[in-house]
Amino acid sequence: MSHTKLLPLFFLIFSGAFSVAQTTPEAENATLLSKNQTVPNFKFEISKGKFVSLNDYKGKLLLINFFATWCAPCRRELPLMQEKIWLRHKDNPKFAMLTFGREHSWGEVLKFGKDQNLSFPLLPDLKRKVYALFASGSIPRSFLIDGSGKIIYVSTGFDETHFGELKSLIDSLLN
C-alpha cells in the first residue's frame, strides 16, 4: 500500500485514539469521588462576585462537568450537552448544570461560551479548587448528583456511548 493511502488510515486511527480522551486506567485512578459517594459541600462563584454553595442545589438533579477550552474532546462534548441535555431540561426546576473551566478565568470561560454558542453556566475554576474535590487529573469529566447529594453517574473522557448513557439517565429521572 502506498504512503498516500496509509495517511488517511493513520489519521483515522490517531484521531480516534483521542476521541475518548484520557479514559486510561490512570485517568480512572485520578477520580477522587465515585458513584454512590456523597459530594462534599463547597462554595463557588456562580457569577462575578456572587458566591453560592453546593447545598443550594439540594433537591435537584445536578450535572457537574469539568472542561478546558483547549481540550478537543471537551469541545466535542459541550455542544452535545447544550443540544441534548441543557436545552431539553434547563427550564425544569428539578435540574441544574454547572460546567467548570479547569484553570480558566471568568474572561476565558465567558469568551469560550460566546464563541461556542453555549448558553449553560460556564464557571471558572482558575486554581482547580473545585476540580481538586473530584479528581486529580483528566478531562472532560462529568458527575451526575441526585437530590440528596449522592453521585449516581461518573464519566471520564468523552465518547458517544457514555454520553448516551448520561443523557438517557437524566431523561429518565426528569421525565
C-alpha positions in Angstrom: 0.0 0.0 0.0 1.3 3.4 -0.9 2.1 6.1 1.7 -0.7 8.3 0.3 -3.2 5.6 1.1 -1.8 4.9 4.5 -2.0 8.6 5.6 -5.8 8.7 5.9 -5.8 5.4 7.7 -3.2 6.7 10.1 -5.2 9.9 10.7 -8.4 7.9 11.4 -6.7 5.7 13.9 -4.8 8.6 15.5 -7.9 10.9 15.8 -10.0 8.0 17.2 -7.5 7.5 19.9 -8.1 11.0 21.2 -11.9 11.0 20.8 -12.3 9.2 24.2 -9.6 11.4 25.8 -8.0 10.2 28.9 -10.1 7.1 29.7 -6.9 5.2 30.7 -6.6 3.3 34.0 -4.5 6.3 35.2 -7.4 8.6 34.4 -9.8 6.4 36.3 -7.5 6.2 39.3 -7.3 10.0 39.3 -11.0 10.1 40.2 -11.4 11.1 43.8 -15.2 10.8 44.1 -17.0 7.9 42.7 -20.5 6.5 42.3 -22.6 6.2 45.5 -20.4 8.7 47.4 -21.8 12.0 48.7 -20.3 15.2 47.2 -18.8 17.5 49.9 -20.3 20.9 50.2 -18.2 23.7 48.7 -18.6 27.3 47.7 -18.0 28.7 44.3 -18.6 31.8 42.3 -21.9 31.4 40.3 -21.5 34.9 38.7 -18.9 37.6 39.1 -18.8 38.5 42.8 -21.8 36.2 43.7 -21.0 33.0 45.7 -23.2 30.0 46.3 -22.7 26.6 47.9 -23.4 23.2 46.6 -26.0 22.8 49.3 -28.0 25.4 47.4 -28.7 22.7 44.8 -30.1 20.1 47.2 -33.2 18.5 45.9 -32.2 18.9 42.3 -30.6 16.5 39.8 -27.2 18.2 39.3 -24.8 17.7 36.4 -21.3 18.9 37.1 -18.9 18.9 34.2 -15.2 19.8 34.1 -13.6 21.0 30.8 -10.8 23.1 29.4 -11.1 25.4 26.4 -8.1 23.7 24.7 -9.4 20.1 25.2 -10.6 18.6 21.9 -12.9 16.0 23.5 -14.4 18.7 25.7 -15.1 20.8 22.5 -17.0 17.8 21.1 -18.9 17.0 24.3 -20.1 20.5 25.3 -22.2 21.2 22.1 -23.9 17.9 22.7 -24.6 18.8 26.3 -26.1 22.0 25.1 -28.3 20.4 22.5 -29.3 17.1 24.1 -29.3 17.9 27.9 -29.3 21.7 28.6 -31.9 22.8 26.1 -34.1 19.9 26.9 -34.1 20.3 30.7 -32.9 23.9 31.5 -36.5 25.0 32.4 -37.1 22.0 34.7 -36.8 23.3 38.4 -35.6 19.9 39.4 -32.4 20.1 37.2 -29.2 22.2 37.3 -26.0 22.1 35.4 -22.6 23.5 36.4 -19.7 23.4 34.0 -16.3 24.4 35.4 -13.5 25.5 33.3 -10.4 23.9 34.9 -7.7 26.6 35.2 -9.8 29.2 33.5 -10.8 32.7 34.5 -14.2 34.4 34.1 -13.0 36.1 30.9 -11.8 32.9 29.4 -15.0 30.8 30.1 -17.3 33.7 29.1 -15.4 34.2 25.8 -15.4 30.4 25.2 -19.1 30.1 25.8 -19.9 33.0 23.5 -17.5 31.7 20.7 -19.1 28.2 21.0 -22.7 29.4 21.3 -23.2 27.7 24.7 -26.0 29.1 26.9 -25.5 26.9 30.0 -23.5 28.2 33.1 -19.7 28.1 32.4 -17.8 28.8 35.6 -14.2 29.5 36.3 -12.1 27.1 38.4 -8.8 29.0 38.0 -6.9 27.3 40.7 -8.6 23.9 40.5 -10.2 24.3 43.9 -13.5 22.7 42.8 -11.8 20.2 40.4 -9.5 19.0 43.2 -12.5 17.8 45.2 -13.5 15.4 42.4 -10.3 14.4 40.6 -6.6 14.8 40.4 -6.3 14.6 36.6 -8.0 14.1 33.2 -10.8 15.9 31.5 -13.6 16.1 30.4 -15.3 14.7 33.5 -19.0 14.5 34.4 -20.7 13.8 37.7 -24.4 13.4 38.0 -25.6 14.0 41.5 -29.1 13.2 42.9 -31.2 15.5 45.1 -29.6 14.1 48.3 -26.1 14.9 47.1 -25.1 11.3 46.1 -23.2 10.7 42.9 -25.2 8.4 40.6 -23.1 8.6 37.5 -19.5 9.3 36.7 -17.7 9.6 33.3 -14.2 10.4 32.3 -13.3 11.4 28.8 -15.8 11.6 26.1 -17.4 9.0 23.8 -20.8 8.7 22.3 -21.8 5.6 24.3 -21.1 7.1 27.7 -22.7 10.4 26.7 -25.8 8.5 25.5 -25.9 6.7 28.9 -25.7 10.0 30.8 -28.4 11.6 28.6 -30.7 8.6 29.0 -30.3 8.6 32.7 -31.0 12.3 33.0 -34.1 12.0 30.7 -35.4 9.0 32.7 -35.0 10.8 36.1 -36.6 14.1 34.9 -39.5 12.8 32.7 
